[in-house]
Amino acid sequence: MSARINPSILSADFVNLQAGLERIASADLVHVDVMDNHFVPNLTFGPQMVGRIQDVSPVPLDVHLMISDVDRWAPGYAELGAYSVTFHAEATGDPVALARRLRSIGARAGIAVKPGTPIEPYLELLPEFDQVLVMTVEPGFGGQSFMPETMPKLQALSAEVARAGLDVWLQVDGGISADTIGIAAAAGADTFVAGSAVYSGSDPASNIALLRAAAEASTHTH
């Protein structure tokens, strides 16, 4: 399995976003963090902006909704054409119903959990999702340090996915760099969100290749 690298455009230059997207054309998807300054203490994009990103992005959109009232707002992002829409377990009243709605529109349905949220209640629901995002920092801001204490959640997810023979992507987001990506890959992650580790320096494409190689090296040794 090839490790998927999904750069976060939170680390791109917002004034030249199209150029920033073109620089990551070798990525698997582009991670778009939607924040509402309510569910998390930060404000980023809304549907209009995400629609424009969808129009110009060379790779499919992996939309991560860090917003309240996600049952109301998430389907609209699927309707924009996002390849994948991930909502937070903590923000929905009925994760299964929302996932089914997203899938019916044509998007992959993802569920995200904050570092303090236990994963056990969601293990039996895994067939309803296409992706589970284990936050490896507290959501809201980029540039935070990776939290290794979240790795047992990935291990539990990976074991259940293997046991049940499911095709569910296991994503990590937060503090992912060349130094930490191997830890997450060894715990079972196969899809990695990276911001500054991709956009720092002058060559995002080589940073993407470096991260992918580091993840795959760790996967193959375990």
N, C-alpha and C positions, 0 to 999 in steps of 0.2 A: 504493500500500500504506500502510495506516495503521500508525503506530508503536505497538507494544504496550508499555504501561507496567505492570510487575509490582512493586508495592511490597513491600518486605521487612518482614515483621512483627517482625524483630529490633529495629526502631526504634519499635515500638508499645509502649504501656503494658501489660505482661504481666498486671497486676492487673485491667485492664479490657479484655481482649483482644477481647471481642465488640464493644464500642463502637469499638475501634480498627479492627476489620474493617469495621464499618458506615460508618466515615468514608472508606473507600476503595472504596465501591460503584461508582464511575465508572472504576475500574481495569479492566484486561483480565483479569488473574489476580492471585492473591496468592502471593508467593514465600515459601516456608516452608523455612528452613534447618535441616536436621537434622544436628547435630554430636555426635560420640561421645566427645570428649576423647581420641581415639586417632589417628584419621586427621588431625584438626586439634586444636590445643590449646584447645578450648572445648567446652562442653556445653550443648545446648539442649533440643530436644523429642524425644520418642519416639513410638511408634505411638499410644499412648492419647491424647496431647495433639493429635497431628495429626488423629486421628479426631474429636475434639471441634471442632477448627477447621473441619474439613470439614462438620460438622453445622450450624454457625452462619454460615459465610462467605457473603456475598452474591455472591461471584465464585469461579470455579473455582480449585483449588489447583495451584500450580506447585511441586512438592516437589523440593528440591535436597539430595541425600544426600551429606554430607561425612563418610562413615563407612567403616570398614574392613569386610571380609567382606560387601561389598554384594551379591554373588551370592546370599547367603543371605537378606538382609534386604529388598532392594528390592521383590521381588514383593508383600510384605505391604502396602506403601504403595499400590501399584496396587489391591490388593484393598479398601483403605479407600475407594476412589472418587476418588483424586487424578486430576485431568485429565491431568497431566504428571508424570513421575518422571524426574529426571536423576541419573545416577550418575557418579562420577569414573573416567576412563580408568585412573588410577593405582591404583584399588582393585579392579579386576575382572580375573579370569583370562581371560574370554571375553566381550568387550563385545557381540559380535553375538548370541550365545546369550541374554544377559541382555536385550538390547533386544527380541528376538523374544518372550521370555517376557512382558515388560511389555506389549507390544502385544497378545499373545494374551489377556491379562487385560482389556484395554480401555483402558489408559492410553497416552498419547503417551510415546515413549521418547526421553530426552535423554542425551547424553554430555557431560561437562565436562572441561576440561583446565586445569591450573594454569598460571600464567604461564611456568614453565620447561619445560613439556612441549611438544615439537614437534607440530604438527598434521598433518604430511605422512603419517604412517602411517594416519591415519583418513580421508583424502580419498577413497580408493577404497571406503570402507565407508559413505559418506554415505547411500546409499539405505536403509540399515538403521535410520536414525535419523529422528526427527521434529524434533529440535532439537539444536544444538551450543551449549554454553555456554563461551565464552572468558572465563576469570577475568581481570579487569583489576586485581585485587589478589591477594596471597597469601591463600588461604581461611582462615577461622577467626574473624575479628573484623570488625565494622562500623567505619565511620569512617576507613578508610585512603585514601591518595591514589591516584588513577587512574594506571595505568601505560601511557603511550602506546606503549611498545615492544611491547605485545601486538597492536597494530593490524595488522601484516603477516599475522598468523594469520587475522584476519577477512577481509582482502582475498583471501587464498588460498581461504578457504571460500566467499566470495561468488562468486569467479570459477568455482569448481568447481560450485556450485549452479546458476549461470546456464548453464554449459557443458552440464551434464547434464539441465537442465530439471527440477530437483528442487523439491519443496515442503518445504524444511527451514528451520525458524526459526533465526536466528543471534542468540544472546542474549549480552549482556554483564552482568557483575555485579562491582561494586566501584568506589567512587569516582564513581558516575554522578550528575551534577548538571546544572543548566542550563548550566554552563560546559563540561562535558566530553561531554555527550550527543551534540552535533553531530559531534565527532571520531569517535565510535564509529559513528554513523549514516553518515557519509561513507565509512567503511571497510567498510560493508556490514551492520552490525547492524540488526535490525528489532525486537528484543525487549529491553527494558531493565529491569534490576532496580535499584531505587532505594530507599534506606532513609531516611536523614536528610533527603534532598532532598524527600521526600514528607511526612514526618511533622513536620518542623520548622515552626514557626509554627502558626497556629490553623486553617488551611484546607487540608487534604490534597487536596481535590478540585481547588482552583485550582492547587496545585502539580503535580498529575497533568496537568492541561490545559496548563500551561506547559511541562512536560517533553515532552509529546507534540508540541506546536507546534514546539519547538526542534529535535527530532529530524526532524520532517517537513520543516522549512525547509532543513535541511542535506541531506536526501536529495534534495530537488528541485533543489538547485543543483549536484548532481554527476551 
